[in-house]
Amino acid sequence: MKREEKKTKPGRNSSSPPPPHPPPCSMPDMQKSVDTRRIAIDKVGVKDISYPIVVMDKNRSFQQTVARVNMYVDLPHHFKGTHMSRFIEILDSYREKIALDKMEAILQRMKEKLGASRAHLEIEFPYFIEKSAPVSGAKGLMEYTCTFNASLGPELDFILGVKVPVTSLCPCSKELARFGAHNQRSVMTVRVRYRDFIWIEDLIEIIETCGSSPVYSMLKREDEKFVTEQAYENPRFVEDMVREATLRLSAMENITWFSIEAENYESIHKHSAYASVERDNRPA
């Protein structure tokens, strides 16, 4: 029988070594090119990254949640741009370890890797607390929007923020109306700097006392009666709410600075009512 000859590709001997790879081409780094306009940039980076984080939970040790993350650094006037991919690389290097106690380390890594003198990290996330109704004790999860805002220059600056929904009942409406009074859901936003660790839960509890009544995710009929009457007996303007919060936060020696905002989403007006207070709480 005639032996079949092994076919080879045209122009190449099967026993010859493969051709060498072409040398890698040099790619220009446009970000490092010089900018001649002599304008430094305060913040440049990446925004609105969805990422898992871990938050300390007063009742369950830790709570896993998903945050929206912004990362920025300053940029000297002589650089054309920053390296955006490096922000993501840094974030990925802390995968499943992004927590409050890692803020300074992440910021320091940003400064080093991007050659910056200041770094900024903004994190917004939903935080859930199991809350019992005031009469029936029925339990449900309440969601609160929280923020970590951290900056690192020569020193670390950290601000904890929480948005707390409350009920507010209008004192003017109660005084004028023959039957009842108008009320609405309000949002109080508190931001604090502090010396020692403060629990998110404790901050929420303080702010909830400043409205006419707290808000719950689960209410039975007996609970609805209770919170409606509680709000009626405790009418508050937005001015009352921020003043009450100021009294409570000013009395806390652990807090060095705070800002408090109240916004009522009015039920009988097209507009919202708003008030705010900001205080340096350090001893004079």
N, C-alpha and C positions, 0 to 999 in steps of 0.2 A: 504493500500500500504506500502511496505517496504521502510523505509527512507534510502536514500543513505548516507553512512558515509563519512565524509570529509577526504580526503587523506592527509597524512602528509609524510614529507620526512623521510626515514628510519633513525633511531637513533636520532631523534630530536622531542621533544614534541612541538606542535604548540604554546603552551602558554609559553614556556621557553624563556628567553631573549637571544639575539644573543651573540655569543662568543666575548670576548674582542679582540680589534685589537692588533696585536703583537707590542711590543715597537719599536720605530724607531731605526734603526741601526746607529751608529756613523760612518760618512764618513771621511776619512783622507783628510786633506788639504795639498796636495803635494806642492803647491806654497809656503807655509810658512815653509816648511822644510829647514834645514840649508844646504847651499852650502859651501864646505870647500876650494874651489879654490881661494878665496879672489880676485875675479875679479868683480868690479862694471860694470854695463851696462849703457851706456849713454842714449839709447833710446830703449824701448820695448813697444809693444802695438799692435794695430790693424790697418790695412791698406786697402785702396780702398773700403770704404763703400759708397754706393750710397744713398744720403739722400737729402730731400728737405730743402732749406734754403730761407731766405728773404734778399734781398740786397737793400740798399737805392738807389733810382733812382732820378736823378736830375729833370727830367721832369714829372715823374708820382708818386712821393713820394716813392713807393716801387715796387720791381720787384721780383716775385717768380721764382726760378730756381732750378735745381737739381745739387748737387755738388758731387764730389768724396772727401771723408774725410779720413784723417790719424790722429790717436790719439796715442801719446806716453808719457811715463813718464820715469824717470831714475829709476834704480833698485840697491839698496845697495848690496854689495858683499855677505852678509850673507844670502840673500833670494834666493831660487832656481828659483822662477818664479813670475810673476805678475798674477793678476786675469783678464783675457781677457774679461770675461762677464761684468765686471763692467764698461768698456769703453762704451759698448752698452747701458747699463742701464742709464748712465749719458747722452748719446746722446738722448735717448728716453725721458728723463725727460724734455728736452728742445724742444720737438716736436713742429714744426710750430713756434718756437721762436728763431731758430738759425739765428742770425744776428750779424752784426759787434759790436753792443753795448753789446752783450752777451759773447764776446770772453773771457774777463777776468774772468767772473763768472764761465764759463765752465771750464776753466783752474784751477781755485781755487778749484772747486769741484773735479776735477781729482786728484789734489795733496792730498786733504783731504781723499778721498775715497780709494786711492791706497797707501797712506803713502809715498808719493814721495816728493822730494825737488824741482824738476823741472817738468813741464808739457809742452807738445807741441801739437799744433793743426794746421794741414795743410789742407786747403780747396781750391779746384780748381773747377771752375764753368764757364759755358757759360753765357755771359751777352749780351743782345741785345739792340741796339740803332737804332731808326728810323733815316735814313739818306736820305737827298734829293740830287738828281743828280745836278751837278753844273750849267747846262744850262736849261734843261727841268723842273727841280724841281720834277721829278718823285721820289716817295718815296719807300724805301725798308728797310728791317731790316738787319743790319750788326751784325754779331756775333763776339764777342771778348772773348778770354780765359783769365780769371782773377784768381788771387790767393790771399788768405789771409794766411800768415804764422805768427803764434803767439806763443810765449813762455813765461812762467811765472816761474821765480825763485824768488829772492828777489824783482825783478821789472818786469814789463810787457815790452816785446819787440814785436813790430808788424811791419810787412812789407806787403805793398800792391804791387801786381804785375799785369801787363797787357801785353798781346801779341798783337801787333798792326800790321796788314798787310799794306804794302805800295808798290808802284811801284818804282823801281830804274832803271835809264837809265845810261849806262856805258859812262863816259866821254871819255875814250880811244877809244871806238868804234865810238863815234860821231866824234872824231878828225881824225880818220884814214879812215873811210868809205866814199865813194862818195855818197851813198844813205842811208839815215837813220842811225840808231844805234840800237844795241841790248838792250833790256830791259827785266826785269823779275819781278816776284812778290817776295817781300822780307818780312821778319818778324822782327820787332823791339820789343825786350822784355825789359820793364822797371820795376824796383823794387825800391820802395821808403820807407824811414822812414820819418815821418813828425810830427810837433808839433800840428797843428790844422787840423781838418778834411779836406780832399781833395776829390773832386768828381772824380769818375772813368772817367766820360765824359770829364772833363777838362784835365786830364792826357793824354787821347787818342788824344784829339785835339792838344796838344803840340807836341806829337810824330809824328802825321801825317804830320806836316809841315817839318819834317826832311828828308823825302824821296823826290823822284822826283815828285811824285803825290800821292794823297790818292787813296785808293781802295773803290769801291762802289758795292753794291749788285744789283742796278738797273741803267742801262744806256741806253738812247736813242741814235740815230745816232749822233745828235748834241753834246751830252755829250761825246761820244767816240772821236769825233774830238777834243774836248776841252782838255780832259785828256791826249790824245796822244801828242798833241802839248805842253801842260804844262810840261810833262815829258821831252820832247825833249829840251825845253828851260831851264830845270833845272836838268842837269845831276849830278849824285851823285855816288861816290864810297861808300863802307861800311864805310870807314874811315871818309868820309864827314858826313855820317849820324850820327855816334856816336859823332862826334865833335859838330855838330849842336845841338844834344840833350843835350850834356854836357853844352853848353853855356846857353841854355834855363833853364835847371834844376838848374844850379849853381846860376842863377839870382833870384830864388825863395827862399826867406828867410824862408818860412814855411817848406821846405824840409831840413832835417838834414843829410841825407845820400841817395845815389842812386847808382844803377848800371844800365848800358844800354848795350844791345847787339844788333847787327845787323847781319842778315844772308841773303845773296842773293842766291836764288835757281837758279843758272846761266842757261840761256837759250842756250848758245853755248858751255858751258863747262860741263864736267861730275861731277865736284866738286862744292861745295858751297863756296862762299866768306864770311869771318867772321871777325868781330871786336868787341871789348868790352872796356868799361871804367867803373871804380868804383871810387867814390869820397865820402869822408867825407865832408859834406857841412856846418859843424858848424864853426863859426868864430874861428880863431886860438887864 
